[in-house]
Amino acid sequence: MAGDGSEVVSSSARVEVEASGITEYSTPELKNENTVQDEAKVYEDRVRVEGCGVEAMALVGSSSSFQDPESTYVWYGSYASNMWSARFMCYIEGGQVEGMARACGGGRNRTPPVASRWLRVPHKLIFGHEWSSFWGSGGVAFLDPISHGGSPDTLMRIYKITLQQFCDVLAQENRRDPNDSTVNSHSTVDWNFIDRLRRDEIASHRTFDFFPGSWYGTLKYLRDEDGLPILTFTCSIADMRRFSEGQLPVCAPSKSYSHVIIRGLLEHGLSEEEATAYVKAHSPPYDRVSVMNHM
């Protein structure tokens, strides 16, 4: 992936991460997600999620647990249009790429990611709904919040960005403006909140519904990478069930949306034919029973 600052790795470097079921195209030092030190004294409080304009339950401990979201890094896991670096940078810098119906405002910190890598994750990828404000007619991608426990079959590009940048991307995906004057730029996410996601203490399957009812309002923790959390967002577990039961529509992606996803897969090194086949393989029609047979 020359020219975009990504780490280039060969298929021979692929390793299986048995504990998580994630196939990774690098050989990082793995950290056991259960080796999180407990705070001596903690209490529950409401904390404001930076850049998101919402409140979430978190463990607030001593001041020593504070980490500045402007300098603390996380991995953001993208699995659809944001796999294309140019499309993802619209959320960071603002702007739009070909095929987008509207522009993004960008975030407060417009610094590019410091690194990116590719993974395969054991979560189903589907296309749901029939229209979106960015891409018009056609379905958009959702990652099943629950791992199916089988072989990793969904590609994901992870970007190393600051926690503040992640919150700004999350806000924009959910039609919020992180640059709005009402957003308190000094509010922070206590790092213990992410630790609680790691330990599955906040909600089931290491998820948290930041924006209930929003298409991409569910935060998902996957695992650690080089000691930093991989976080993504998708639909809720309840909405994934509704897709499988026919209560919400599934729909193939539009040509413009497919093209953007394919552009990202080309940066990974897939051929045009391989990338097109990948999108088609994850498009409906689905066997609705198999979509949720792990629940």
FENPE-V704176 format. One record per residue. N is the residue number from 1. PSI is psi in degrees with one decimal (999 if undefined). NEAR is the number of other C-alpha atoms within 10 Angstrom. Layout:
BEGIN
n->N psi->PSI near->NEAR
n->N psi->PSI near->NEAR
END
This chain:
BEGIN
n->1 psi->63.2 near->14
n->2 psi->144.0 near->8
n->3 psi->-10.6 near->5
n->4 psi->10.1 near->14
n->5 psi->6.7 near->13
n->6 psi->158.0 near->20
n->7 psi->128.6 near->13
n->8 psi->125.2 near->14
n->9 psi->150.0 near->16
n->10 psi->164.4 near->9
n->11 psi->-24.4 near->9
n->12 psi->-16.9 near->8
n->13 psi->1.9 near->11
n->14 psi->132.3 near->14
n->15 psi->149.9 near->15
n->16 psi->128.2 near->17
n->17 psi->96.6 near->12
n->18 psi->-34.0 near->8
n->19 psi->-28.1 near->10
n->20 psi->-14.0 near->16
n->21 psi->19.2 near->18
n->22 psi->130.6 near->24
n->23 psi->128.9 near->21
n->24 psi->143.2 near->23
n->25 psi->45.5 near->20
n->26 psi->178.6 near->19
n->27 psi->72.2 near->13
n->28 psi->163.2 near->11
n->29 psi->118.3 near->9
n->30 psi->143.5 near->13
n->31 psi->130.2 near->14
n->32 psi->122.4 near->12
n->33 psi->-14.1 near->18
n->34 psi->-7.1 near->9
n->35 psi->61.6 near->9
n->36 psi->123.3 near->13
n->37 psi->136.2 near->7
n->38 psi->140.1 near->10
n->39 psi->146.1 near->14
n->40 psi->-43.4 near->7
n->41 psi->125.7 near->9
n->42 psi->158.5 near->13
n->43 psi->156.1 near->10
n->44 psi->139.0 near->10
n->45 psi->167.3 near->12
n->46 psi->128.0 near->11
n->47 psi->151.8 near->18
n->48 psi->130.9 near->20
n->49 psi->117.9 near->22
n->50 psi->131.0 near->25
n->51 psi->-5.4 near->31
n->52 psi->-19.1 near->23
n->53 psi->25.8 near->19
n->54 psi->162.2 near->13
n->55 psi->146.3 near->14
n->56 psi->149.2 near->17
n->57 psi->134.6 near->16
n->58 psi->161.8 near->25
n->59 psi->120.6 near->24
n->60 psi->115.4 near->21
n->61 psi->-146.6 near->19
n->62 psi->167.7 near->12
n->63 psi->-20.1 near->8
n->64 psi->-17.1 near->7
n->65 psi->-7.9 near->12
n->66 psi->136.6 near->14
n->67 psi->129.5 near->16
n->68 psi->119.7 near->16
n->69 psi->-16.0 near->21
n->70 psi->-14.8 near->16
n->71 psi->-1.7 near->12
n->72 psi->132.8 near->14
n->73 psi->148.1 near->21
n->74 psi->169.6 near->24
n->75 psi->126.7 near->28
n->76 psi->125.7 near->27
n->77 psi->114.6 near->27
n->78 psi->145.3 near->21
n->79 psi->8.9 near->27
n->80 psi->-120.0 near->25
n->81 psi->-32.1 near->21
n->82 psi->-5.5 near->22
n->83 psi->-26.4 near->27
n->84 psi->120.3 near->22
n->85 psi->-37.7 near->21
n->86 psi->-39.5 near->19
n->87 psi->-43.4 near->22
n->88 psi->-38.4 near->22
n->89 psi->-16.7 near->22
n->90 psi->-34.4 near->20
n->91 psi->-26.7 near->25
n->92 psi->-51.7 near->25
n->93 psi->-18.5 near->18
n->94 psi->164.2 near->15
n->95 psi->-168.9 near->16
n->96 psi->158.6 near->20
n->97 psi->169.6 near->15
n->98 psi->133.5 near->11
n->99 psi->-20.4 near->16
n->100 psi->136.1 near->17
n->101 psi->-19.2 near->13
n->102 psi->161.0 near->13
n->103 psi->157.9 near->13
n->104 psi->149.1 near->22
n->105 psi->-22.5 near->18
n->106 psi->170.4 near->23
n->107 psi->-175.1 near->25
n->108 psi->-34.3 near->16
n->109 psi->112.2 near->14
n->110 psi->21.6 near->14
n->111 psi->133.2 near->13
n->112 psi->160.4 near->17
n->113 psi->147.6 near->22
n->114 psi->-15.5 near->13
n->115 psi->160.7 near->14
n->116 psi->150.7 near->21
n->117 psi->169.2 near->20
n->118 psi->140.3 near->23
n->119 psi->165.6 near->20
n->120 psi->134.6 near->19
n->121 psi->148.6 near->25
n->122 psi->55.7 near->21
n->123 psi->134.8 near->22
n->124 psi->144.5 near->19
n->125 psi->127.2 near->22
n->126 psi->166.0 near->26
n->127 psi->122.0 near->24
n->128 psi->169.1 near->24
n->129 psi->174.1 near->19
n->130 psi->-3.1 near->17
n->131 psi->145.1 near->15
n->132 psi->156.6 near->12
n->133 psi->-27.0 near->10
n->134 psi->-40.5 near->15
n->135 psi->-1.6 near->19
n->136 psi->-142.9 near->17
n->137 psi->144.5 near->18
n->138 psi->161.7 near->20
n->139 psi->162.0 near->24
n->140 psi->160.4 near->26
n->141 psi->142.8 near->26
n->142 psi->138.8 near->23
n->143 psi->128.4 near->25
n->144 psi->123.6 near->22
n->145 psi->-19.4 near->26
n->146 psi->128.2 near->21
n->147 psi->137.7 near->18
n->148 psi->-6.6 near->19
n->149 psi->-0.4 near->13
n->150 psi->-160.7 near->13
n->151 psi->142.8 near->14
n->152 psi->127.0 near->20
n->153 psi->0.4 near->17
n->154 psi->125.8 near->19
n->155 psi->144.6 near->24
n->156 psi->134.1 near->21
n->157 psi->125.4 near->23
n->158 psi->136.2 near->25
n->159 psi->133.4 near->27
n->160 psi->109.4 near->22
n->161 psi->170.3 near->23
n->162 psi->160.2 near->22
n->163 psi->-37.1 near->24
n->164 psi->-43.9 near->28
n->165 psi->-40.7 near->31
n->166 psi->-45.1 near->27
n->167 psi->-36.4 near->21
n->168 psi->-38.1 near->25
n->169 psi->-45.2 near->27
n->170 psi->-42.6 near->26
n->171 psi->-46.0 near->25
n->172 psi->-37.3 near->21
n->173 psi->-23.5 near->18
n->174 psi->28.4 near->16
n->175 psi->32.7 near->13
n->176 psi->149.5 near->16
n->177 psi->109.4 near->22
n->178 psi->-14.2 near->26
n->179 psi->2.2 near->17
n->180 psi->140.9 near->11
n->181 psi->-18.6 near->8
n->182 psi->-12.2 near->10
n->183 psi->127.3 near->17
n->184 psi->105.7 near->16
n->185 psi->-9.8 near->15
n->186 psi->-1.5 near->11
n->187 psi->152.7 near->16
n->188 psi->156.4 near->19
n->189 psi->120.0 near->24
n->190 psi->133.2 near->22
n->191 psi->-24.4 near->19
n->192 psi->-23.9 near->20
n->193 psi->-45.8 near->19
n->194 psi->-37.0 near->19
n->195 psi->-36.1 near->21
n->196 psi->-35.5 near->18
n->197 psi->-42.9 near->24
n->198 psi->-42.1 near->24
n->199 psi->2.4 near->17
n->200 psi->37.2 near->15
n->201 psi->-14.3 near->15
n->202 psi->-48.7 near->20
n->203 psi->174.4 near->12
n->204 psi->150.7 near->12
n->205 psi->30.8 near->18
n->206 psi->44.6 near->20
n->207 psi->160.6 near->25
n->208 psi->129.0 near->22
n->209 psi->93.5 near->20
n->210 psi->-40.8 near->23
n->211 psi->80.1 near->21
n->212 psi->131.3 near->12
n->213 psi->-12.7 near->13
n->214 psi->146.8 near->16
n->215 psi->-43.9 near->18
n->216 psi->38.4 near->23
n->217 psi->-1.1 near->20
n->218 psi->119.0 near->21
n->219 psi->135.1 near->21
n->220 psi->126.0 near->25
n->221 psi->127.5 near->25
n->222 psi->-59.3 near->24
n->223 psi->-176.6 near->22
n->224 psi->150.9 near->18
n->225 psi->116.4 near->19
n->226 psi->37.6 near->14
n->227 psi->0.5 near->14
n->228 psi->145.6 near->15
n->229 psi->141.4 near->22
n->230 psi->117.3 near->20
n->231 psi->141.7 near->22
n->232 psi->178.8 near->23
n->233 psi->149.2 near->26
n->234 psi->-165.5 near->24
n->235 psi->168.3 near->24
n->236 psi->162.3 near->28
n->237 psi->-38.9 near->19
n->238 psi->-40.7 near->10
n->239 psi->-36.4 near->19
n->240 psi->-38.3 near->22
n->241 psi->-39.4 near->17
n->242 psi->-36.8 near->15
n->243 psi->-44.9 near->20
n->244 psi->-29.9 near->20
n->245 psi->1.5 near->14
n->246 psi->7.1 near->10
n->247 psi->-23.5 near->11
n->248 psi->143.2 near->15
n->249 psi->145.2 near->14
n->250 psi->149.3 near->23
n->251 psi->141.5 near->21
n->252 psi->148.3 near->23
n->253 psi->153.7 near->28
n->254 psi->165.3 near->17
n->255 psi->-41.3 near->12
n->256 psi->-40.7 near->17
n->257 psi->-43.8 near->24
n->258 psi->-41.0 near->23
n->259 psi->-40.9 near->19
n->260 psi->-41.7 near->23
n->261 psi->-43.7 near->23
n->262 psi->-39.5 near->26
n->263 psi->-39.7 near->22
n->264 psi->-42.7 near->23
n->265 psi->-30.9 near->26
n->266 psi->-36.2 near->19
n->267 psi->-25.9 near->16
n->268 psi->-18.7 near->20
n->269 psi->1.4 near->13
n->270 psi->151.6 near->15
n->271 psi->167.0 near->13
n->272 psi->-41.5 near->13
n->273 psi->-42.7 near->10
n->274 psi->-42.1 near->14
n->275 psi->-42.3 near->21
n->276 psi->-41.8 near->18
n->277 psi->-35.8 near->13
n->278 psi->-47.6 near->18
n->279 psi->-43.1 near->21
n->280 psi->-38.4 near->14
n->281 psi->-26.5 near->13
n->282 psi->3.0 near->18
n->283 psi->156.2 near->20
n->284 psi->162.0 near->16
n->285 psi->148.9 near->13
n->286 psi->155.5 near->15
n->287 psi->102.0 near->9
n->288 psi->-31.2 near->14
n->289 psi->-41.9 near->10
n->290 psi->-23.5 near->10
n->291 psi->-37.5 near->19
n->292 psi->21.8 near->18
n->293 psi->-5.0 near->9
n->294 psi->-1.7 near->11
n->295 psi->999 near->9
END
